């Protein structure tokens, strides 16, 4: 290829990208219904748009969640529809949350990136409290914010998502300025198609991975899982977790009717939550019972007990083939003398097998003990955008400078063959 041809090819590519950016910045050929409650939207259309999305975008779950949301979070919803010869057809749905989050909740006090972000915010006259519009569910992990209807054109729906976020941010100005917009917990197969939004000044930032354990279809009980471990790992579980747990006078049980013990579960949740470096919200005491009620047979609550006293709990919910083990709490004094946290992680495996799932999603943090279970990292990322152009550029530098630990490589299972 000659120089002239190369220049022409580069110019053609540049013009195509510029045209795509121009189209993305303009309105999509779509229609929108935006609401403060999912009950305000057409149930049939919502069901059509979320048919492939799972429990956490179901109308029943979202309606139940609205009644027990943390005090600093309020929901928004959108149906994205295309015009057809027979009328509107729902092609996508968006669950959003508006959250008021103090910058003091971001990171430890000695973290330089967090300090730089706070200083820059104050220098630009911003409040210490930032309002975040999140496409996704801050109470879970995973892509639980955006649904694509069967046979929908995915890039077109993403264009619609960007327009929905813009409209919600502008419409909500009567309640206050929205500083950040975030699209939460992108992972395969969503991350590639969502990357087009970087043309709208969104910053794609990788976070810590989600740790996922694949369950062998042959496992019908927790004992089957234990038997599949290599002898060294099996001995570590028995001698380092199960026996010390029992020797401390503790036992595990399955709990139902959480209304009876909601105050105790809340106290244990607070014991863990108060020690976290980032606390964007606080769950309400009645949240756990509400989740149990709406999830029904998908729900499991495993508890650690000393006699009749609950000293720890893990809540898991089946979302299709994946069991999400995501709410945990324990007594810190008890945990100082017994491996309660690790024992509860193993309860998550038992519950996932009982629920008939193929995977357990353990979430971020504590990568080492989750890797020792056999969990593997699933890359997660977020798209973020700040309304201030200067801060938008700063945020990219700040977020890219935050170090995320890599998940250790562990294979605790027997070698096949």
C-alpha positions in Angstrom: 0.0 0.0 0.0 1.4 3.4 -1.0 1.7 6.4 1.2 -1.3 8.1 -0.4 -3.4 5.0 0.2 -2.3 4.8 3.8 -3.2 8.4 4.4 -6.6 7.9 2.8 -7.3 4.8 4.9 -6.3 6.7 8.1 -8.6 9.6 7.1 -11.4 7.2 6.4 -11.1 5.6 9.8 -10.9 8.9 11.5 -14.0 10.2 9.8 -15.9 7.1 10.6 -15.0 7.4 14.3 -15.9 11.1 14.3 -19.3 10.3 12.7 -19.9 7.5 15.2 -19.1 10.0 18.0 -21.4 12.6 16.5 -24.2 10.1 16.3 -23.7 8.9 19.8 -23.8 12.4 21.2 -27.1 13.0 19.5 -30.5 11.6 20.3 -31.1 7.9 19.5 -34.1 6.9 17.4 -35.7 5.4 20.5 -38.5 6.2 22.9 -38.3 6.3 26.7 -40.5 5.9 29.8 -38.7 7.1 32.9 -40.1 6.6 36.4 -39.4 6.9 40.1 -40.9 3.5 40.8 -40.9 0.3 38.8 -44.6 0.0 39.5 -45.2 3.1 37.4 -44.0 1.3 34.3 -45.9 -1.2 32.1 -45.3 -4.7 33.7 -45.6 -6.5 30.4 -43.0 -4.2 28.7 -40.7 -4.5 31.7 -40.9 -8.2 31.6 -40.2 -8.3 27.8 -37.1 -6.1 28.2 -35.8 -8.1 31.2 -36.7 -11.6 30.1 -33.0 -12.6 30.0 -31.8 -10.4 32.9 -32.4 -12.6 35.9 -33.8 -12.1 39.4 -32.1 -8.7 40.3 -33.9 -6.9 37.4 -37.3 -8.6 38.0 -40.2 -6.3 38.8 -41.0 -8.2 42.1 -37.5 -7.8 43.4 -37.2 -4.1 42.5 -40.6 -3.2 43.9 -39.6 -5.0 47.2 -36.2 -3.2 47.2 -37.8 0.2 46.9 -39.5 -0.2 50.3 -36.2 -1.0 52.2 -33.6 1.0 50.4 -30.9 2.8 52.5 -31.9 6.3 53.4 -29.3 8.0 51.1 -30.4 6.0 48.0 -33.5 6.6 45.7 -34.4 4.5 42.6 -35.0 5.5 39.0 -36.1 3.3 36.1 -36.3 3.5 32.4 -37.9 1.5 29.6 -36.2 1.9 26.2 -38.4 1.2 23.2 -38.1 1.2 19.5 -40.8 2.2 17.0 -42.2 -0.7 14.9 -45.0 -1.0 12.4 -47.2 -2.3 15.2 -46.2 0.2 17.9 -43.5 0.5 20.5 -41.4 -2.6 21.3 -39.4 -2.6 24.6 -35.7 -3.3 23.7 -34.0 -2.4 27.0 -34.5 -1.6 30.7 -32.4 0.4 33.1 -32.4 0.3 36.9 -30.7 3.3 38.4 -29.9 4.6 41.9 -29.3 8.1 43.0 -27.0 8.1 46.0 -25.7 10.9 48.2 -22.2 9.8 49.2 -19.7 11.8 51.2 -16.1 11.9 49.9 -15.0 11.1 53.4 -16.4 7.6 52.8 -13.9 7.0 49.9 -10.8 5.1 51.1 -8.7 5.4 54.2 -7.4 8.8 55.3 -3.8 8.0 54.2 -4.7 7.0 50.6 -3.1 9.6 48.3 -5.6 9.2 45.4 -8.5 9.8 47.8 -6.8 12.9 49.2 -6.1 14.3 45.8 -9.7 13.8 44.7 -11.0 15.6 47.9 -8.6 18.5 47.5 -9.4 18.9 43.8 -13.1 18.8 44.6 -12.9 21.5 47.2 -10.6 23.6 45.0 -13.4 23.6 42.3 -16.0 24.7 44.9 -17.7 21.3 45.1 -19.4 20.1 48.2 -17.9 17.3 50.4 -21.0 15.3 49.6 -21.2 14.0 46.0 -24.4 12.9 44.3 -23.9 9.8 42.2 -26.3 8.5 39.5 -25.5 4.8 39.2 -26.8 2.5 36.4 -26.8 -0.6 38.6 -27.5 -1.8 42.0 -25.2 -0.6 44.8 -26.5 -3.3 47.1 -25.2 -6.2 44.9 -22.3 -7.0 42.7 -22.6 -7.8 39.0 -24.3 -6.2 36.0 -27.7 -5.7 37.5 -28.6 -2.4 36.0 -29.2 -2.8 32.3 -31.2 -5.4 30.4 -31.3 -6.1 26.7 -34.4 -7.6 25.3 -34.0 -10.7 23.1 -32.9 -9.8 19.6 -32.3 -6.2 20.6 -29.5 -4.2 18.8 -27.1 -3.9 21.7 -25.1 -0.8 20.5 -28.4 1.0 20.0 -29.6 0.1 23.5 -26.3 1.4 24.9 -26.9 4.6 23.1 -30.3 4.7 24.7 -28.7 4.0 28.2 -26.5 7.0 27.8 -29.4 9.2 26.8 -31.5 7.9 29.7 -28.7 8.8 32.2 -28.4 12.3 30.7 -32.2 12.8 30.9 -32.4 11.6 34.5 -29.5 13.7 35.6 -31.0 16.8 34.0 -34.5 16.1 35.3 -33.4 15.6 38.9 -31.7 19.0 39.2 -34.6 20.3 41.4 -33.4 17.8 44.0 -29.8 18.9 43.6 -26.8 18.6 41.3 -25.7 15.1 40.2 -21.9 15.1 40.2 -20.9 11.6 39.1 -22.5 9.2 36.6 -21.5 5.6 36.9 -22.3 2.4 35.1 -21.5 -0.3 37.6 -19.9 -3.8 37.4 -19.3 -4.4 33.7 -18.0 -7.8 32.8 -18.2 -10.1 29.9 -20.2 -10.0 27.6 -21.2 -6.4 28.4 -17.8 -4.7 28.7 -16.9 -4.7 25.0 -20.2 -3.2 23.8 -20.3 -0.7 26.6 -16.8 0.6 25.7 -18.4 2.8 23.0 -19.5 5.2 25.7 -15.9 6.3 26.3 -16.7 8.5 23.3 -19.0 10.4 25.7 -16.2 11.2 28.2 -16.9 8.1 30.3 -13.8 6.6 31.8 -13.6 2.8 31.8 -11.8 1.7 35.0 -11.0 -1.8 36.0 -11.8 -2.7 39.6 -10.9 -5.6 41.8 -12.2 -8.9 40.3 -15.3 -10.8 41.3 -14.3 -14.2 42.7 -16.3 -17.0 41.1 -16.3 -20.7 42.0 -17.4 -23.1 39.3 -19.4 -26.0 40.8 -18.8 -29.5 39.4 -22.1 -30.9 38.2 -21.2 -34.2 40.0 -21.3 -32.4 43.4 -24.6 -33.0 45.2 -23.5 -32.0 48.6 -20.8 -30.1 50.5 -19.0 -33.4 51.2 -18.6 -33.9 47.5 -16.9 -30.6 47.3 -14.5 -31.5 50.1 -13.8 -34.9 48.5 -12.8 -33.1 45.3 -10.0 -31.1 47.1 -6.4 -32.2 46.9 -5.3 -33.8 50.2 -3.3 -30.7 51.3 -6.2 -28.3 50.8 -8.7 -30.8 52.3 -6.5 -31.1 55.4 -6.3 -27.3 55.6 -10.1 -27.0 55.5 -10.6 -29.6 58.2 -7.8 -28.6 60.5 -7.8 -24.9 59.9 -11.5 -24.2 59.6 -13.9 -26.9 60.5 -12.3 -28.4 63.6 -11.3 -25.0 65.2 -14.8 -23.7 64.5 -16.3 -26.7 66.3 -13.7 -26.7 69.1 -14.7 -23.1 69.8 -18.2 -24.4 70.6 -19.8 -23.1 67.4 -22.1 -24.7 64.9 -23.8 -23.8 61.6 -27.5 -23.9 60.8 -30.0 -22.7 58.2 -32.2 -19.8 59.2 -35.7 -18.9 58.0 -38.2 -16.2 59.0 -35.7 -13.5 59.4 -38.2 -11.1 60.8 -37.7 -12.7 64.2 -34.0 -11.9 64.3 -33.6 -8.9 62.1 -32.1 -6.7 64.9 -29.4 -9.3 65.6 -28.5 -9.7 61.9 -28.4 -6.0 61.5 -26.0 -5.7 64.5 -23.7 -8.3 63.0 -23.8 -6.6 59.6 -22.9 -3.3 61.3 -20.0 -5.0 63.0 -18.5 -5.8 59.6 -19.7 -2.7 57.7 -18.3 -0.2 60.2 -14.8 -1.6 59.6 -15.0 -1.2 55.8 -12.9 1.5 54.1 -15.8 2.5 51.8 -19.3 2.7 53.2 -21.5 4.3 50.6 -24.7 3.3 52.4 -26.1 1.5 55.4 -28.7 -1.3 55.0 -31.9 -1.1 57.0 -32.7 -3.7 59.7 -35.8 -4.8 57.8 -33.9 -5.3 54.5 -32.8 -8.9 55.1 -36.4 -10.2 55.8 -37.7 -8.3 52.8 -35.1 -10.0 50.6 -36.0 -13.4 52.0 -39.7 -12.8 51.3 -39.2 -11.7 47.7 -36.5 -14.2 46.8 -38.5 -17.2 48.2 -36.9 -20.5 47.2 -33.9 -18.7 45.8 -32.9 -17.5 49.2 -30.6 -19.1 51.8 -29.3 -17.7 55.2 -26.6 -19.7 56.9 -25.7 -18.8 60.4 -22.9 -19.5 62.9 -24.2 -20.1 66.4 -23.0 -20.4 69.9 -25.8 -22.3 71.5 -28.9 -20.3 70.6 -27.0 -17.0 70.0 -26.3 -16.1 66.4 -22.7 -14.9 66.0 -22.4 -14.8 62.2 -24.5 -15.1 59.0 -24.2 -15.3 55.2 -27.0 -14.6 52.8 -27.0 -16.1 49.4 -29.5 -15.7 46.5 -29.7 -17.8 43.3 -29.8 -15.7 40.2 -30.2 -18.2 37.4 -27.2 -20.5 37.4 -25.2 -18.3 39.7 -25.5 -18.2 43.5 -24.5 -14.7 44.8 -23.1 -15.0 48.3 -23.1 -11.3 49.2 -24.4 -10.2 52.6 -22.2 -11.2 55.6 -21.9 -10.3 59.2 -20.2 -11.6 62.3 -19.3 -10.8 65.9 -15.7 -9.5 65.8 -14.9 -10.7 69.3 -16.1 -14.2 68.5 -14.2 -14.1 65.1 -11.0 -13.3 67.0 -11.0 -16.8 68.5 -12.7 -18.8 65.7 -12.6 -18.8 61.8 -16.2 -17.7 61.5 -15.7 -15.8 58.2 -14.0 -18.7 56.5 -16.6 -21.1 57.8 -19.4 -19.0 56.4 -17.7 -18.9 53.0 -17.9 -22.7 53.0 -21.6 -22.4 53.9 -22.0 -20.4 50.7 -20.7 -23.4 48.7 -23.1 -25.8 50.5 -26.0 -23.4 49.8 -25.2 -23.0 46.1 -25.1 -26.7 45.6 -28.5 -27.1 47.4 -29.9 -24.3 45.2 -28.8 -26.2 42.1 -26.5 -23.5 40.8 -23.5 -23.9 38.6 -21.4 -21.1 40.1 -20.9 -19.2 43.3 -20.2 -15.5 43.0 -18.3 -14.4 46.1 -17.6 -10.8 45.1 -14.6 -8.6 45.6 -12.2 -8.4 48.6 -10.6 -11.2 50.6 -9.1 -12.6 47.3 -6.7 -15.0 49.0 -9.3 -17.1 51.0 -11.7 -17.1 48.1 -8.9 -18.3 45.8 -8.2 -21.1 48.3 -11.8 -22.3 47.8 -11.1 -22.7 44.1 -12.7 -19.4 43.0 -11.2 -17.7 39.9 -11.2 -14.0 39.2 -13.8 -12.5 36.9 -12.7 -9.1 35.6 -15.0 -6.2 36.6 -14.9 -2.6 35.5 -17.0 0.5 35.8 -17.7 3.5 33.5 -17.6 6.8 35.3 -18.1 10.4 34.3 -18.1 13.7 36.2 -20.1 16.7 35.1 -17.1 19.0 35.6 -14.7 18.5 32.6 -11.7 19.3 34.8 -12.7 16.8 37.4 -13.6 14.3 34.7 -9.9 14.3 33.6 -8.6 14.2 37.2 -10.9 11.3 38.1 -9.3 9.3 35.3 -5.8 9.9 36.7 -7.0 9.2 40.3 -8.8 6.0 39.5 -6.0 4.7 37.3 -3.5 5.3 40.1 -5.5 3.2 42.6 -3.9 -0.2 42.9 -6.1 -3.3 42.7 -4.7 -6.5 44.1 -4.4 -9.4 41.7 -6.2 -12.6 42.7 -3.6 -15.3 43.6 -3.4 -18.4 41.5 -4.7 -21.4 43.4 -5.9 -24.8 42.3 -7.1 -26.7 45.3 -8.6 -29.6 43.4 -7.3 -33.0 42.7 -5.5 -33.4 39.3 -7.8 -35.1 36.8 -6.5 -38.3 35.3 
